[in-house]
Amino acid sequence: MNDPARDEWQNPQLVVAKLAIAPSSRVADLGAGGGYFAGYLAKAVGPEGTVYAVDINDTALDIISKEMKLRGITNVLPIRAEPNDAKLPEPVDFVFSSNTYHHMKDRTAYFKSLTRYLKPNGRVAIVDFHPNGFFSGKLGHGTAKEDVRREMESAGYRLTADYDVIDRQHFQIFIRE
């Protein structure tokens, strides 16, 4: 989950820079896993901002809690979600999701319901593996970026950015319509 070698292909600093998150923002790291991106997002929002590290896996949330404490990061709060509900305590400015989209069942319905947790003009970033790429043969992971765009548009979002900066993945940003 948090293997330092991942930095070489995931390029987290560049990804977070492309998000253009304002200081003091409220951000949800959806499907946070072991919190790989949570620390980078915490730095982007600054001490006045909050990152909700959202996951359905209690073990992952425990890892996040321990990792953030170890690193002295105090603005990351683990949130135990349900498969169909992020359970966020407040509306957020930005939802970030990396390596999670392909795991979701009814993605259009999920992201349609997620709008209740997004502030007006809230944005959603999806980073996922190419379907025939790095992880597809090993784990069956991946979603075509055209499918992500179609499903997100059906859920009420508009594509605002489509970056080709990660070799193994596509990276798109959407805004709530």
Biotite code that builds the C-alpha atoms (Angstrom):
import biotite.structure as struc

atoms = struc.array([
    struc.Atom([0.000, 0.000, 0.000], chain_id="A", res_id=1, res_name="MET", atom_name="CA", element="C"),
    struc.Atom([2.581, 2.555, 1.114], chain_id="A", res_id=2, res_name="ASN", atom_name="CA", element="C"),
    struc.Atom([5.659, 1.136, -0.565], chain_id="A", res_id=3, res_name="ASP", atom_name="CA", element="C"),
    struc.Atom([8.141, 3.987, -1.212], chain_id="A", res_id=4, res_name="PRO", atom_name="CA", element="C"),
    struc.Atom([8.881, 2.468, -4.642], chain_id="A", res_id=5, res_name="ALA", atom_name="CA", element="C"),
    struc.Atom([5.337, 3.479, -5.572], chain_id="A", res_id=6, res_name="ARG", atom_name="CA", element="C"),
    struc.Atom([6.487, 7.108, -5.687], chain_id="A", res_id=7, res_name="ASP", atom_name="CA", element="C"),
    struc.Atom([8.420, 6.328, -8.868], chain_id="A", res_id=8, res_name="GLU", atom_name="CA", element="C"),
    struc.Atom([5.364, 5.382, -10.921], chain_id="A", res_id=9, res_name="TRP", atom_name="CA", element="C"),
    struc.Atom([2.543, 7.138, -9.009], chain_id="A", res_id=10, res_name="GLN", atom_name="CA", element="C"),
    struc.Atom([4.253, 10.562, -8.908], chain_id="A", res_id=11, res_name="ASN", atom_name="CA", element="C"),
    struc.Atom([2.191, 11.801, -5.931], chain_id="A", res_id=12, res_name="PRO", atom_name="CA", element="C"),
    struc.Atom([3.670, 15.303, -5.721], chain_id="A", res_id=13, res_name="GLN", atom_name="CA", element="C"),
    struc.Atom([2.785, 16.021, -9.349], chain_id="A", res_id=14, res_name="LEU", atom_name="CA", element="C"),
    struc.Atom([-0.688, 14.516, -8.971], chain_id="A", res_id=15, res_name="VAL", atom_name="CA", element="C"),
    struc.Atom([-1.476, 16.608, -5.888], chain_id="A", res_id=16, res_name="VAL", atom_name="CA", element="C"),
    struc.Atom([-0.054, 19.747, -7.538], chain_id="A", res_id=17, res_name="ALA", atom_name="CA", element="C"),
    struc.Atom([-2.402, 19.216, -10.515], chain_id="A", res_id=18, res_name="LYS", atom_name="CA", element="C"),
    struc.Atom([-5.361, 19.116, -8.105], chain_id="A", res_id=19, res_name="LEU", atom_name="CA", element="C"),
    struc.Atom([-4.769, 22.796, -7.256], chain_id="A", res_id=20, res_name="ALA", atom_name="CA", element="C"),
    struc.Atom([-6.307, 22.373, -3.812], chain_id="A", res_id=21, res_name="ILE", atom_name="CA", element="C"),
    struc.Atom([-6.721, 25.634, -1.925], chain_id="A", res_id=22, res_name="ALA", atom_name="CA", element="C"),
    struc.Atom([-5.254, 25.911, 1.573], chain_id="A", res_id=23, res_name="PRO", atom_name="CA", element="C"),
    struc.Atom([-7.841, 25.315, 4.332], chain_id="A", res_id=24, res_name="SER", atom_name="CA", element="C"),
    struc.Atom([-9.878, 23.049, 2.052], chain_id="A", res_id=25, res_name="SER", atom_name="CA", element="C"),
    struc.Atom([-11.822, 20.019, 3.193], chain_id="A", res_id=26, res_name="ARG", atom_name="CA", element="C"),
    struc.Atom([-10.819, 16.997, 1.103], chain_id="A", res_id=27, res_name="VAL", atom_name="CA", element="C"),
    struc.Atom([-12.023, 13.394, 1.091], chain_id="A", res_id=28, res_name="ALA", atom_name="CA", element="C"),
    struc.Atom([-9.486, 10.725, 0.133], chain_id="A", res_id=29, res_name="ASP", atom_name="CA", element="C"),
    struc.Atom([-11.999, 8.150, -1.063], chain_id="A", res_id=30, res_name="LEU", atom_name="CA", element="C"),
    struc.Atom([-10.764, 4.576, -0.788], chain_id="A", res_id=31, res_name="GLY", atom_name="CA", element="C"),
    struc.Atom([-7.740, 5.808, 1.126], chain_id="A", res_id=32, res_name="ALA", atom_name="CA", element="C"),
    struc.Atom([-6.306, 2.329, 1.707], chain_id="A", res_id=33, res_name="GLY", atom_name="CA", element="C"),
    struc.Atom([-3.192, 2.675, 3.848], chain_id="A", res_id=34, res_name="GLY", atom_name="CA", element="C"),
    struc.Atom([-3.186, 6.467, 3.467], chain_id="A", res_id=35, res_name="GLY", atom_name="CA", element="C"),
    struc.Atom([-0.611, 6.749, 0.697], chain_id="A", res_id=36, res_name="TYR", atom_name="CA", element="C"),
    struc.Atom([-2.066, 10.010, -0.657], chain_id="A", res_id=37, res_name="PHE", atom_name="CA", element="C"),
    struc.Atom([-3.460, 11.279, 2.664], chain_id="A", res_id=38, res_name="ALA", atom_name="CA", element="C"),
    struc.Atom([-0.165, 12.791, 3.799], chain_id="A", res_id=39, res_name="GLY", atom_name="CA", element="C"),
    struc.Atom([0.359, 14.550, 0.477], chain_id="A", res_id=40, res_name="TYR", atom_name="CA", element="C"),
    struc.Atom([-3.194, 15.891, 0.575], chain_id="A", res_id=41, res_name="LEU", atom_name="CA", element="C"),
    struc.Atom([-2.715, 17.006, 4.207], chain_id="A", res_id=42, res_name="ALA", atom_name="CA", element="C"),
    struc.Atom([0.266, 19.093, 3.156], chain_id="A", res_id=43, res_name="LYS", atom_name="CA", element="C"),
    struc.Atom([-1.756, 20.640, 0.310], chain_id="A", res_id=44, res_name="ALA", atom_name="CA", element="C"),
    struc.Atom([-4.665, 21.712, 2.549], chain_id="A", res_id=45, res_name="VAL", atom_name="CA", element="C"),
    struc.Atom([-2.315, 22.976, 5.252], chain_id="A", res_id=46, res_name="GLY", atom_name="CA", element="C"),
    struc.Atom([-2.867, 23.074, 9.005], chain_id="A", res_id=47, res_name="PRO", atom_name="CA", element="C"),
    struc.Atom([-6.252, 24.794, 8.692], chain_id="A", res_id=48, res_name="GLU", atom_name="CA", element="C"),
    struc.Atom([-7.571, 22.197, 6.253], chain_id="A", res_id=49, res_name="GLY", atom_name="CA", element="C"),
    struc.Atom([-8.818, 18.671, 6.809], chain_id="A", res_id=50, res_name="THR", atom_name="CA", element="C"),
    struc.Atom([-8.376, 15.426, 4.925], chain_id="A", res_id=51, res_name="VAL", atom_name="CA", element="C"),
    struc.Atom([-10.965, 12.734, 5.545], chain_id="A", res_id=52, res_name="TYR", atom_name="CA", element="C"),
    struc.Atom([-9.291, 9.393, 4.822], chain_id="A", res_id=53, res_name="ALA", atom_name="CA", element="C"),
    struc.Atom([-12.336, 7.346, 3.809], chain_id="A", res_id=54, res_name="VAL", atom_name="CA", element="C"),
    struc.Atom([-12.304, 3.562, 3.586], chain_id="A", res_id=55, res_name="ASP", atom_name="CA", element="C"),
    struc.Atom([-14.572, 0.579, 4.254], chain_id="A", res_id=56, res_name="ILE", atom_name="CA", element="C"),
    struc.Atom([-11.710, -1.481, 5.669], chain_id="A", res_id=57, res_name="ASN", atom_name="CA", element="C"),
    struc.Atom([-11.032, -1.143, 9.405], chain_id="A", res_id=58, res_name="ASP", atom_name="CA", element="C"),
    struc.Atom([-7.483, -2.482, 9.043], chain_id="A", res_id=59, res_name="THR", atom_name="CA", element="C"),
    struc.Atom([-6.695, 0.202, 6.463], chain_id="A", res_id=60, res_name="ALA", atom_name="CA", element="C"),
    struc.Atom([-8.099, 2.880, 8.769], chain_id="A", res_id=61, res_name="LEU", atom_name="CA", element="C"),
    struc.Atom([-5.940, 1.601, 11.641], chain_id="A", res_id=62, res_name="ASP", atom_name="CA", element="C"),
    struc.Atom([-2.878, 1.791, 9.387], chain_id="A", res_id=63, res_name="ILE", atom_name="CA", element="C"),
    struc.Atom([-3.773, 5.372, 8.465], chain_id="A", res_id=64, res_name="ILE", atom_name="CA", element="C"),
    struc.Atom([-4.208, 6.372, 12.117], chain_id="A", res_id=65, res_name="SER", atom_name="CA", element="C"),
    struc.Atom([-0.849, 4.881, 13.087], chain_id="A", res_id=66, res_name="LYS", atom_name="CA", element="C"),
    struc.Atom([0.981, 6.254, 10.048], chain_id="A", res_id=67, res_name="GLU", atom_name="CA", element="C"),
    struc.Atom([-0.330, 9.799, 10.502], chain_id="A", res_id=68, res_name="MET", atom_name="CA", element="C"),
    struc.Atom([0.504, 9.752, 14.215], chain_id="A", res_id=69, res_name="LYS", atom_name="CA", element="C"),
    struc.Atom([4.011, 8.467, 13.451], chain_id="A", res_id=70, res_name="LEU", atom_name="CA", element="C"),
    struc.Atom([4.512, 11.264, 10.897], chain_id="A", res_id=71, res_name="ARG", atom_name="CA", element="C"),
    struc.Atom([3.037, 13.954, 13.156], chain_id="A", res_id=72, res_name="GLY", atom_name="CA", element="C"),
    struc.Atom([0.208, 14.708, 10.741], chain_id="A", res_id=73, res_name="ILE", atom_name="CA", element="C"),
    struc.Atom([-2.826, 15.926, 12.678], chain_id="A", res_id=74, res_name="THR", atom_name="CA", element="C"),
    struc.Atom([-5.216, 17.064, 9.954], chain_id="A", res_id=75, res_name="ASN", atom_name="CA", element="C"),
    struc.Atom([-6.045, 13.599, 8.551], chain_id="A", res_id=76, res_name="VAL", atom_name="CA", element="C"),
    struc.Atom([-9.141, 12.003, 10.050], chain_id="A", res_id=77, res_name="LEU", atom_name="CA", element="C"),
    struc.Atom([-9.985, 8.372, 9.234], chain_id="A", res_id=78, res_name="PRO", atom_name="CA", element="C"),
    struc.Atom([-13.644, 7.799, 8.315], chain_id="A", res_id=79, res_name="ILE", atom_name="CA", element="C"),
    struc.Atom([-15.278, 4.354, 8.303], chain_id="A", res_id=80, res_name="ARG", atom_name="CA", element="C"),
    struc.Atom([-17.503, 4.337, 5.218], chain_id="A", res_id=81, res_name="ALA", atom_name="CA", element="C"),
    struc.Atom([-20.062, 1.903, 3.889], chain_id="A", res_id=82, res_name="GLU", atom_name="CA", element="C"),
    struc.Atom([-19.819, 0.532, 0.327], chain_id="A", res_id=83, res_name="PRO", atom_name="CA", element="C"),
    struc.Atom([-22.623, 2.866, -0.791], chain_id="A", res_id=84, res_name="ASN", atom_name="CA", element="C"),
    struc.Atom([-22.005, 5.848, 1.537], chain_id="A", res_id=85, res_name="ASP", atom_name="CA", element="C"),
    struc.Atom([-18.826, 7.826, 2.248], chain_id="A", res_id=86, res_name="ALA", atom_name="CA", element="C"),
    struc.Atom([-20.207, 8.854, 5.676], chain_id="A", res_id=87, res_name="LYS", atom_name="CA", element="C"),
    struc.Atom([-18.470, 12.233, 5.568], chain_id="A", res_id=88, res_name="LEU", atom_name="CA", element="C"),
    struc.Atom([-19.179, 14.458, 8.579], chain_id="A", res_id=89, res_name="PRO", atom_name="CA", element="C"),
    struc.Atom([-19.420, 17.636, 6.486], chain_id="A", res_id=90, res_name="GLU", atom_name="CA", element="C"),
    struc.Atom([-19.484, 18.750, 2.850], chain_id="A", res_id=91, res_name="PRO", atom_name="CA", element="C"),
    struc.Atom([-16.054, 18.839, 1.213], chain_id="A", res_id=92, res_name="VAL", atom_name="CA", element="C"),
    struc.Atom([-14.431, 20.956, -1.468], chain_id="A", res_id=93, res_name="ASP", atom_name="CA", element="C"),
    struc.Atom([-12.722, 18.055, -3.185], chain_id="A", res_id=94, res_name="PHE", atom_name="CA", element="C"),
    struc.Atom([-13.002, 14.278, -3.425], chain_id="A", res_id=95, res_name="VAL", atom_name="CA", element="C"),
    struc.Atom([-9.849, 12.461, -4.465], chain_id="A", res_id=96, res_name="PHE", atom_name="CA", element="C"),
    struc.Atom([-9.895, 8.786, -5.410], chain_id="A", res_id=97, res_name="SER", atom_name="CA", element="C"),
    struc.Atom([-6.862, 6.791, -6.489], chain_id="A", res_id=98, res_name="SER", atom_name="CA", element="C"),
    struc.Atom([-6.854, 3.094, -7.398], chain_id="A", res_id=99, res_name="ASN", atom_name="CA", element="C"),
    struc.Atom([-10.413, 2.639, -6.101], chain_id="A", res_id=100, res_name="THR", atom_name="CA", element="C"),
    struc.Atom([-12.812, 3.378, -8.956], chain_id="A", res_id=101, res_name="TYR", atom_name="CA", element="C"),
    struc.Atom([-12.521, -0.093, -10.513], chain_id="A", res_id=102, res_name="HIS", atom_name="CA", element="C"),
    struc.Atom([-13.553, -1.695, -7.186], chain_id="A", res_id=103, res_name="HIS", atom_name="CA", element="C"),
    struc.Atom([-16.904, 0.114, -7.014], chain_id="A", res_id=104, res_name="MET", atom_name="CA", element="C"),
    struc.Atom([-20.103, -1.702, -7.967], chain_id="A", res_id=105, res_name="LYS", atom_name="CA", element="C"),
    struc.Atom([-22.611, 0.882, -9.257], chain_id="A", res_id=106, res_name="ASP", atom_name="CA", element="C"),
    struc.Atom([-20.281, 3.805, -9.803], chain_id="A", res_id=107, res_name="ARG", atom_name="CA", element="C"),
    struc.Atom([-22.809, 6.124, -11.417], chain_id="A", res_id=108, res_name="THR", atom_name="CA", element="C"),
    struc.Atom([-25.239, 5.758, -8.518], chain_id="A", res_id=109, res_name="ALA", atom_name="CA", element="C"),
    struc.Atom([-22.422, 6.093, -5.985], chain_id="A", res_id=110, res_name="TYR", atom_name="CA", element="C"),
    struc.Atom([-21.081, 9.343, -7.420], chain_id="A", res_id=111, res_name="PHE", atom_name="CA", element="C"),
    struc.Atom([-24.591, 10.702, -7.920], chain_id="A", res_id=112, res_name="LYS", atom_name="CA", element="C"),
    struc.Atom([-25.246, 10.170, -4.200], chain_id="A", res_id=113, res_name="SER", atom_name="CA", element="C"),
    struc.Atom([-21.834, 11.611, -3.326], chain_id="A", res_id=114, res_name="LEU", atom_name="CA", element="C"),
    struc.Atom([-23.002, 15.060, -4.450], chain_id="A", res_id=115, res_name="THR", atom_name="CA", element="C"),
    struc.Atom([-24.678, 15.469, -1.049], chain_id="A", res_id=116, res_name="ARG", atom_name="CA", element="C"),
    struc.Atom([-21.171, 15.578, 0.436], chain_id="A", res_id=117, res_name="TYR", atom_name="CA", element="C"),
    struc.Atom([-19.754, 18.035, -2.100], chain_id="A", res_id=118, res_name="LEU", atom_name="CA", element="C"),
    struc.Atom([-19.900, 21.783, -1.704], chain_id="A", res_id=119, res_name="LYS", atom_name="CA", element="C"),
    struc.Atom([-21.231, 23.744, -4.702], chain_id="A", res_id=120, res_name="PRO", atom_name="CA", element="C"),
    struc.Atom([-18.562, 23.671, -7.424], chain_id="A", res_id=121, res_name="ASN", atom_name="CA", element="C"),
    struc.Atom([-16.950, 20.769, -5.582], chain_id="A", res_id=122, res_name="GLY", atom_name="CA", element="C"),
    struc.Atom([-14.544, 18.709, -7.632], chain_id="A", res_id=123, res_name="ARG", atom_name="CA", element="C"),
    struc.Atom([-13.771, 15.007, -7.912], chain_id="A", res_id=124, res_name="VAL", atom_name="CA", element="C"),
    struc.Atom([-10.470, 13.552, -9.124], chain_id="A", res_id=125, res_name="ALA", atom_name="CA", element="C"),
    struc.Atom([-10.312, 9.960, -10.325], chain_id="A", res_id=126, res_name="ILE", atom_name="CA", element="C"),
    struc.Atom([-6.949, 8.243, -10.780], chain_id="A", res_id=127, res_name="VAL", atom_name="CA", element="C"),
    struc.Atom([-7.256, 4.650, -11.920], chain_id="A", res_id=128, res_name="ASP", atom_name="CA", element="C"),
    struc.Atom([-5.305, 2.030, -13.807], chain_id="A", res_id=129, res_name="PHE", atom_name="CA", element="C"),
    struc.Atom([-5.593, 1.567, -17.545], chain_id="A", res_id=130, res_name="HIS", atom_name="CA", element="C"),
    struc.Atom([-7.632, -1.630, -18.068], chain_id="A", res_id=131, res_name="PRO", atom_name="CA", element="C"),
    struc.Atom([-4.910, -3.355, -20.088], chain_id="A", res_id=132, res_name="ASN", atom_name="CA", element="C"),
    struc.Atom([-2.016, -1.969, -18.134], chain_id="A", res_id=133, res_name="GLY", atom_name="CA", element="C"),
    struc.Atom([0.231, -2.665, -15.185], chain_id="A", res_id=134, res_name="PHE", atom_name="CA", element="C"),
    struc.Atom([-2.192, -4.332, -12.766], chain_id="A", res_id=135, res_name="PHE", atom_name="CA", element="C"),
    struc.Atom([-4.758, -5.750, -15.176], chain_id="A", res_id=136, res_name="SER", atom_name="CA", element="C"),
    struc.Atom([-3.014, -9.049, -15.798], chain_id="A", res_id=137, res_name="GLY", atom_name="CA", element="C"),
    struc.Atom([-2.134, -9.538, -12.136], chain_id="A", res_id=138, res_name="LYS", atom_name="CA", element="C"),
    struc.Atom([-5.272, -8.408, -10.387], chain_id="A", res_id=139, res_name="LEU", atom_name="CA", element="C"),
    struc.Atom([-7.871, -7.544, -13.014], chain_id="A", res_id=140, res_name="GLY", atom_name="CA", element="C"),
    struc.Atom([-7.643, -3.904, -11.932], chain_id="A", res_id=141, res_name="HIS", atom_name="CA", element="C"),
    struc.Atom([-8.466, -1.026, -14.209], chain_id="A", res_id=142, res_name="GLY", atom_name="CA", element="C"),
    struc.Atom([-11.153, 1.022, -15.886], chain_id="A", res_id=143, res_name="THR", atom_name="CA", element="C"),
    struc.Atom([-11.051, 2.713, -19.281], chain_id="A", res_id=144, res_name="ALA", atom_name="CA", element="C"),
    struc.Atom([-10.902, 6.475, -18.913], chain_id="A", res_id=145, res_name="LYS", atom_name="CA", element="C"),
    struc.Atom([-13.745, 6.785, -21.434], chain_id="A", res_id=146, res_name="GLU", atom_name="CA", element="C"),
    struc.Atom([-15.910, 4.676, -19.096], chain_id="A", res_id=147, res_name="ASP", atom_name="CA", element="C"),
    struc.Atom([-14.975, 6.882, -16.143], chain_id="A", res_id=148, res_name="VAL", atom_name="CA", element="C"),
    struc.Atom([-15.930, 10.005, -18.084], chain_id="A", res_id=149, res_name="ARG", atom_name="CA", element="C"),
    struc.Atom([-19.232, 8.551, -19.298], chain_id="A", res_id=150, res_name="ARG", atom_name="CA", element="C"),
    struc.Atom([-20.210, 7.305, -15.838], chain_id="A", res_id=151, res_name="GLU", atom_name="CA", element="C"),
    struc.Atom([-19.233, 10.540, -14.109], chain_id="A", res_id=152, res_name="MET", atom_name="CA", element="C"),
    struc.Atom([-21.169, 12.606, -16.654], chain_id="A", res_id=153, res_name="GLU", atom_name="CA", element="C"),
    struc.Atom([-24.192, 10.349, -16.079], chain_id="A", res_id=154, res_name="SER", atom_name="CA", element="C"),
    struc.Atom([-23.797, 11.025, -12.355], chain_id="A", res_id=155, res_name="ALA", atom_name="CA", element="C"),
    struc.Atom([-23.992, 14.797, -12.915], chain_id="A", res_id=156, res_name="GLY", atom_name="CA", element="C"),
    struc.Atom([-20.358, 15.856, -13.267], chain_id="A", res_id=157, res_name="TYR", atom_name="CA", element="C"),
    struc.Atom([-18.472, 17.626, -16.048], chain_id="A", res_id=158, res_name="ARG", atom_name="CA", element="C"),
    struc.Atom([-14.891, 16.804, -17.018], chain_id="A", res_id=159, res_name="LEU", atom_name="CA", element="C"),
    struc.Atom([-12.582, 19.780, -16.426], chain_id="A", res_id=160, res_name="THR", atom_name="CA", element="C"),
    struc.Atom([-9.141, 18.188, -16.781], chain_id="A", res_id=161, res_name="ALA", atom_name="CA", element="C"),
    struc.Atom([-7.695, 15.024, -18.283], chain_id="A", res_id=162, res_name="ASP", atom_name="CA", element="C"),
    struc.Atom([-4.014, 14.532, -17.496], chain_id="A", res_id=163, res_name="TYR", atom_name="CA", element="C"),
    struc.Atom([-1.624, 12.112, -19.101], chain_id="A", res_id=164, res_name="ASP", atom_name="CA", element="C"),
    struc.Atom([1.116, 12.362, -16.476], chain_id="A", res_id=165, res_name="VAL", atom_name="CA", element="C"),
    struc.Atom([1.148, 8.866, -14.945], chain_id="A", res_id=166, res_name="ILE", atom_name="CA", element="C"),
    struc.Atom([2.346, 6.028, -17.164], chain_id="A", res_id=167, res_name="ASP", atom_name="CA", element="C"),
    struc.Atom([0.185, 3.305, -15.642], chain_id="A", res_id=168, res_name="ARG", atom_name="CA", element="C"),
    struc.Atom([-2.926, 5.338, -14.971], chain_id="A", res_id=169, res_name="GLN", atom_name="CA", element="C"),
    struc.Atom([-5.366, 7.907, -16.229], chain_id="A", res_id=170, res_name="HIS", atom_name="CA", element="C"),
    struc.Atom([-6.139, 11.003, -14.162], chain_id="A", res_id=171, res_name="PHE", atom_name="CA", element="C"),
    struc.Atom([-9.299, 13.047, -14.630], chain_id="A", res_id=172, res_name="GLN", atom_name="CA", element="C"),
    struc.Atom([-10.903, 15.878, -12.678], chain_id="A", res_id=173, res_name="ILE", atom_name="CA", element="C"),
    struc.Atom([-14.631, 16.550, -12.708], chain_id="A", res_id=174, res_name="PHE", atom_name="CA", element="C"),
    struc.Atom([-16.787, 19.334, -11.303], chain_id="A", res_id=175, res_name="ILE", atom_name="CA", element="C"),
    struc.Atom([-20.237, 18.944, -9.848], chain_id="A", res_id=176, res_name="ARG", atom_name="CA", element="C"),
    struc.Atom([-22.835, 20.396, -12.238], chain_id="A", res_id=177, res_name="GLU", atom_name="CA", element="C"),
])
